[in-house]
Every structure is written in structure tokens, then in C-alpha cells.
Amino acid sequence: MSKATFELFEDSEGKYRWRLVHDNGNIIADSGEGYATEQKARQGLASVKENAPGADVVEVDE
């Protein structure tokens, strides 16, 4: 069972966003941008779910 839930919501500017929230209330990840439509926000969320389940972690020196 997952210990996190995706939330989809409309922000104060009327843009749609998603965030991944752990059961303890901490935000693990978010969309980083507002989408013009709920459909586009859902597509962005679905892309993350599909493309990153086993993503590698890479250390980067900046």
C-alpha cells in the first residue's frame, strides 16, 4: 500500500496543480507549474507516475 497520495487542485490564480503528499502530511513532490486545464495537470501527473517509478538518483556538482 502506498504511503503517499497525489492531490490535484486549483490554485488561487485559477491554474491546476498536483502534489504528492506523504501520509504524514509532508509534500514529497509537486508540479512546479500551474496548468491551464485540469486535463493538462492530470496528464503531467500521469507522466510522472509512468516515467519515474524506478528513476536513478544521480549526484550533480554545481
PyMOL commands that set and color helices and strands:
alter all, ss='L'
color gray80, all
select helices_A, chain A and resi 38-51
alter helices_A, ss='H'
color red, helices_A
select strands_A, chain A and resi 4-10+16-22+27-30
alter strands_A, ss='S'
color yellow, strands_A
deselect
rebuild
show_as cartoon
